[in-house]
């Protein structure tokens, strides 16, 4: 439990840092500390420091240790479980958003508070990229530390796979540069070991690769075609080259059930149409857009922003195609999803994985899920002013859907889509890598300075 600092303690922090210290009620406090997921909007920190640089991070951690205040870092604030908020001190990394890209070496260095929009703005002029998220406001820190996947991951691998170095402030206040040769264990842990566990990462360096023109697609079907679409598209992904990526989804918002396939192909639209021909033939879509695009146009085509409000998500690792009975179970649940005031609704989706993701060993990085065909993501949402009974009904629906799908999937779950209701999260997120992660945690944070729900070692 975080202790309550005195006014004198806060004045001491203000004198120690170059950045701005804010308390509840002050201008800018909410913007610098609120979680994106409004499910956790009731969490109010005792204070937030918008750091001006790595030295402020070091001073703020020292202050938090001295005063007995819990401390968490906030990059993009997108933690699904609200872990970038807390009742103690929040370190707002928003000012650490500088990104530099070297077209000659392919190296990209991003500050710990950089968002996707910052990274894309730096790499586009160099015509190079690595796997990145599809939301402009997601932070590079949380994305990388949880593994990070995108539409290019079957060719580029994970965001964490592109990481070649990171600089992190650990619980003792040290600024440690980590790569394959220096602090190699800590570097290993930062490639999929989850955000906030081992310190505050103030910088990341990635190896990017040249981009090519590509093609994107958006296909929509009525709910009646859902079973055929899921069955055929799973086979399509299995047989397609790594350059092909798909998100196969079914969702219900209001009374309408929509089936969709969205993705890209790192090749021409003519080849993409040939790959998609089996599903286009068996179930003609009500809308079909298949177009040649530049890499950067494709990035914009695939951008997704979640509506304001509260949500919950559950994930599973899928190692082989879902059988017909699993698809029927999933579709039946989506049809019965309870309503809410959030226009995002809820549903389920299969994200194509495999390819380059699976060509890395399960223990080569902290990210253990290296035998995956799909990520199954199930989610629901509600408005912040919905009745508690609506919230409870949506959470129960999601839990029941996850339980119903359990016989058809592995026990693994995706640590980037953190699920606060997941019981056996140690095994689900980290599998055989958890014991090594726990040993590294004990070495760099023996006093548990960075402790939160589902933190390593807790």
C-alpha positions, 0 to 999 in steps of 0.5 A: 500500500502506497503511503501518503506523502506530506506537502513537504515531500511534494515540495522536495520532489518539485525541487528535485526534478526539472519536469512538472509535478502535478497533484489531483485537481491541478491543470493537466493532472488528468491528461498526464495520468488517466488510463486509456481504458476507462474501466480504471478511470476511478484510479487517482494517483497521489501525484504525477511528474511529467519528466523532462529526461532520464535524470528526472526518472532517476530522481523521481524513483529515488524520491518514491523509494525514500517516501514509500510511495508506489511508482508506475511509468506511463507511456501511451497509457494504453495498458488494458489492465490500467497498469500505467495508473496507480494510487502513488506516483505516476511517471509521465514519459510523454516528453521523452518522445524524440525519435531519430532514424538513420537511413544508412544503418536502419537504426531507429532510436525512440524515447520511452514516451514516443507514440506510434505517430512519433515513430512513423513520422521519423521512419517514413522519410527513410522508407524503412520500418519494423513491426508497429502497432496500428493505433496512433496513440499507442506507446512504443514502450508498452508495445515493445516490452510486451512483444508487440505485433502488427500486420507485418509481423509474419515478415518482420517478426515482433516489435521486440524482435527488432529491438537491438538496445534499450536504456532503462532506469532500474529500482536502484536509480542506475541508468543501464544500457542493455543489448546482447553484449551488455546486461544481456539478461535484462535485455532478454527480459525487455523483449517480451517480459512485459511493461513496468516490471524491471524499471523505466525504459527511457530509450529503445533502439530498433533495427528497421528494414526497407519497405515495399509497396503493398496492397490492402483489403477490407472485406465485409459479410453478413452474419449469415456467412460467418461460419464459411468465412472463418473456416475458409480464411483460416485455411487461406492463412495457413496456405498463404505466404508470410507476406499476407496478413489477416484479421478475421473478426465477428462483432456485434454492436447494437443489433447488427452482426458483422463479419470482416477480414482486414489486412495487407499483403506485401505484394501487388493487389493482383496477387492478393486477389488470388490469395483471397479468391477461395473466400471471395468465391464461397461467400461473396462479401457485401463490401470488398475493397482490394487496392494497391497501396504504398506502405504508408498508405497501407499503414493508414488504411489499417489504423484502428482507434478504440472508442472512448469508454471502458472495455475488457479483453481476453486472449488465447494462443491458437496453434492450429485452425479452429474446428467447425464446432469451435467457430460455431461456439464463438459465433453463437456467443457473439450473437448473444452478447449483451448490449451496452452504451459503447458503440464499439460493442464486442466480439472476437477476432483471429489475428494471423501470426506465425511466419517470422514470429515462429522462427525465433526460439521460445527461450531466445527472448522473453516472448514465449509464444513461438508456435502460434498460428493465430492470436484469438482476441475476445472483447467487450465494451461498455460506457462509463455511465452504463448501469453496473448490471450492464457492466457485470453482464458484459464481463460475465459474457466475456468470461463464459466465452473464454471458458467455452473456447478453452478446449480449442486453444492453448492456455497461452495469452498475449501479455500486450493485451493484459487481462486483469481477470486472468488467474494463471497469468504467469504461465499464460503470459510467460510459460517456461520463461517465467522462472528466468524472468523472476530471477532477473526481477529479483536481481534488478528490483529485490525490494519490489519497487515496481510492483503491481497486479500481475507484476513479475515476482508478485 
